[in-house]
Amino acid sequence: MAGLGAEISYDVIIVGSGLAGLQCAVILGRKGYRVLVLEKNEHIGGTLQSFEYKGVAFSTGLHYVGSLDDGQVLNRIFRYFNLFDGIIYKRMDEHGFDVFNIGGRKYAFPMGWAAFGNYLNTLFPDETIAIQNYITAVQITVNEQEIFKLEIPLAVYLEKPSQAINAWDFICSLTQNPELRQVFSALNFVYAGDKNRTPWYVHALINHYFISSSYRVVGSSNQIPQRLFQEIEKAGGHVLTNQKVTKLIFDGDLLSGVLCADGKVFKAGKVISNFHPASTMNLIEPGKIKKSYRNRLEQKTDTLSCFALYLKIEPGRFRYQNSNYNFYLQSDVWYASSYNENLWPEHFFMHFPSDDPHPQWVDHLSIVTHMNFEEVSRWKDLPSNARGNGYKQFKKEKAEKLLALVLLQFPELENLITDYTTATPLTFRDYVGSPTGSMYGTLRDYKYPLASYVGVRTKIPNLYFTGQNLNLHGVMGVSISALLTCAEFVDLPELLNEINDS
Ligand SMILES: Cc1cc2nc3c(=O)[nH]c(=O)nc-3n(C[C@H](O)[C@H](O)[C@H](O)COP(=O)(O)OP(=O)(O)OC[C@H]3O[C@@H](n4cnc5c(N)ncnc54)[C@H](O)[C@@H]3O)c2cc1C
């Protein structure tokens, strides 16, 4: 992935090799564009990359994918990208793909909306109307988002009414039952929901994505970017790693290329940014873009970041579970939008990796919980190898606190942990280039649908955005963002037909 000459002029340069950047490169390459992807890191994939720690490969930002059953949306998208070739996906437990412990009460979400409705009706027999209304509201919201069904959008994203409805308020309007409200909201961590801001459509799309069906990648998540890399090369495109773009170069009002940290210049007619809009603005010299637009993108609030604990376990001693385990100390799954640092951690998400199609045991585990960037901001200007003992001590204390909470739920783990490593919001910032290491990019706010929205087009006619900051995060959200970005270059109905026929 290195060694291409900088003198070639490309049709499109994509800055960042996150999932959406790689998908744009495949689509545009297949449509005849000369495409170059520039990635600042040694490895491609953004949050889909995995890392090796003492002989074990840990996935960082992909624990499961939704809507992968035959005919479902992500299944069609993955077929188009040949992501079933050589990659095995394991269907999670259909009777409980996500297990929740919310304030001491346990729930196991079954897969499929009929099963989900039956399950809730059994738990809450007096709430059948609220449950039906909830399911209907999710279906209506998903149906009005045509692009999320791989249909041609009838109206732009912003015109959808669910943009301007608060998710929590809406859930509260469906039932007075405090427990059911929490159960409806239980998947909160996978969209970092903010009680006062998150719009209903984010909740509906994400819940629909995972409840429709949920799968794990067998082996590390890194296989997905690697497979896309092969598709890019097959289509004649190129990917260069260790190429940090430090400046967007202009010819008058239009972009003419990019400058990299090592001084290389790459020329292109169009540029797509696959990373955070505020960080993208930092690459544009003053005067080249309207101040108000720059300010709007720079001042965006992000979703929360996280702290991750990666455990190595003695092989053959800790059973694999075909579900995620979500623990909430309090009976409020929305607590994180106003969490108290002194009470941290009040939650964890435990991922059981499947390195085998039929695993019995795990030899490693990933545990993730919320963390605010402010908690690590005192080290933000120091390079990762110069943060000193204070940072090391911080990570150790946080790891021990998180582990103590985990051991309350899984005491058998106590003597099985052979080693661990951690990731903080600074790690996520450094790996994906978002200012606060946010888990899912910019935060959408139902009160300001327009101001919290990032469009594909920018104020520079030949600069575009793609990725999780656009419309929705997650593997499905960013795949859809790639389609919307490519719609600026190719015929969208034709592309959707190709995907639907894959
Ligand atoms: C802890 C965690 C767990 C998650 N779990 C799941 C899950 O289970 N299921 C799911 O569907 N989603 C999950 N997600 C979300 C999902 O991983 C992301 O939404 C998605 O991968 C983001 O893709 P992206 O295209 O926006 O690019 P990103 O992954 O944000 O990548 C951006 C890329 O741009 C590169 N870059 C930045 N600046 C520059 C520059 N100046 N020059 C060159 N390159 C640059 C970065 O190095 C990076 O490679 C998770 C996320 C996190 C953080």
The ligand as a MOL file (V3000), in Angstrom:
LIG
                    3D

  0  0  0     0  0            999 V3000
M  V30 BEGIN CTAB
M  V30 COUNTS 53 58 0 0 0
M  V30 BEGIN ATOM
M  V30 1 C -15.6000 1.5250 20.4510 0
M  V30 2 C -16.4640 1.5100 19.2150 0
M  V30 3 C -17.2730 0.4120 18.9730 0
M  V30 4 C -18.0830 0.3640 17.8380 0
M  V30 5 N -18.8480 -0.7450 17.6080 0
M  V30 6 C -19.5980 -0.8250 16.4920 0
M  V30 7 C -20.3650 -2.0080 16.2320 0
M  V30 8 O -20.3460 -2.9800 16.9940 0
M  V30 9 N -21.1440 -2.0230 15.1050 0
M  V30 10 C -21.1910 -0.9760 14.2240 0
M  V30 11 O -21.9190 -1.0670 13.2150 0
M  V30 12 N -20.4630 0.1550 14.4530 0
M  V30 13 C -19.6630 0.2490 15.5540 0
M  V30 14 N -18.9120 1.3770 15.7930 0
M  V30 15 C -19.0180 2.5030 14.8550 0
M  V30 16 C -18.2330 2.2820 13.5590 0
M  V30 17 O -16.9930 1.6660 13.8430 0
M  V30 18 C -17.9900 3.6360 12.8890 0
M  V30 19 O -19.2010 4.3540 12.7910 0
M  V30 20 C -17.4050 3.5380 11.4710 0
M  V30 21 O -16.4260 2.5370 11.3500 0
M  V30 22 C -16.8100 4.8910 11.0750 0
M  V30 23 O -16.3650 4.8550 9.7450 0
M  V30 24 P -15.9490 6.1540 8.9580 0
M  V30 25 O -16.0290 5.8360 7.5030 0
M  V30 26 O -16.7330 7.3320 9.4240 0
M  V30 27 O -14.3820 6.3820 9.2630 0
M  V30 28 P -13.4680 6.3720 10.5530 0
M  V30 29 O -13.4510 5.0050 11.1350 0
M  V30 30 O -13.8050 7.5160 11.4320 0
M  V30 31 O -12.0430 6.5990 9.8950 0
M  V30 32 C -11.5290 7.8410 9.4860 0
M  V30 33 C -10.1580 7.5780 8.8580 0
M  V30 34 O -9.6030 8.8280 8.4160 0
M  V30 35 C -8.2090 8.8000 8.7000 0
M  V30 36 N -7.6950 10.1690 8.7460 0
M  V30 37 C -8.0510 11.1350 9.6470 0
M  V30 38 N -7.3610 12.2630 9.3940 0
M  V30 39 C -6.5720 12.0160 8.3080 0
M  V30 40 C -5.6370 12.8000 7.5830 0
M  V30 41 N -5.3900 14.0700 7.9100 0
M  V30 42 N -4.9870 12.2340 6.5400 0
M  V30 43 C -5.2320 10.9430 6.1850 0
M  V30 44 N -6.1170 10.1540 6.8580 0
M  V30 45 C -6.7800 10.6790 7.8990 0
M  V30 46 C -8.1400 8.0880 10.0380 0
M  V30 47 O -6.8330 7.6420 10.3390 0
M  V30 48 C -9.1550 6.9680 9.8360 0
M  V30 49 O -8.5440 5.8390 9.2540 0
M  V30 50 C -18.0780 1.4530 16.9200 0
M  V30 51 C -17.2480 2.5540 17.1530 0
M  V30 52 C -16.4390 2.5840 18.2720 0
M  V30 53 C -15.5280 3.7600 18.4960 0
M  V30 END ATOM
M  V30 BEGIN BOND
M  V30 1 1 1 2
M  V30 2 1 2 3
M  V30 3 2 2 52
M  V30 4 2 3 4
M  V30 5 1 4 5
M  V30 6 1 4 50
M  V30 7 2 5 6
M  V30 8 1 6 7
M  V30 9 1 6 13
M  V30 10 2 7 8
M  V30 11 1 7 9
M  V30 12 1 9 10
M  V30 13 2 10 11
M  V30 14 1 10 12
M  V30 15 2 12 13
M  V30 16 1 13 14
M  V30 17 1 14 15
M  V30 18 1 14 50
M  V30 19 1 15 16
M  V30 20 1 16 17
M  V30 21 1 16 18
M  V30 22 1 18 19
M  V30 23 1 18 20
M  V30 24 1 20 21
M  V30 25 1 20 22
M  V30 26 1 22 23
M  V30 27 1 23 24
M  V30 28 2 24 25
M  V30 29 1 24 26
M  V30 30 1 24 27
M  V30 31 1 27 28
M  V30 32 2 28 29
M  V30 33 1 28 30
M  V30 34 1 28 31
M  V30 35 1 31 32
M  V30 36 1 32 33
M  V30 37 1 33 34
M  V30 38 1 33 48
M  V30 39 1 34 35
M  V30 40 1 35 36
M  V30 41 1 35 46
M  V30 42 1 36 37
M  V30 43 1 36 45
M  V30 44 2 37 38
M  V30 45 1 38 39
M  V30 46 1 39 40
M  V30 47 2 39 45
M  V30 48 1 40 41
M  V30 49 2 40 42
M  V30 50 1 42 43
M  V30 51 2 43 44
M  V30 52 1 44 45
M  V30 53 1 46 47
M  V30 54 1 46 48
M  V30 55 1 48 49
M  V30 56 2 50 51
M  V30 57 1 51 52
M  V30 58 1 52 53
M  V30 END BOND
M  V30 END CTAB
M  END
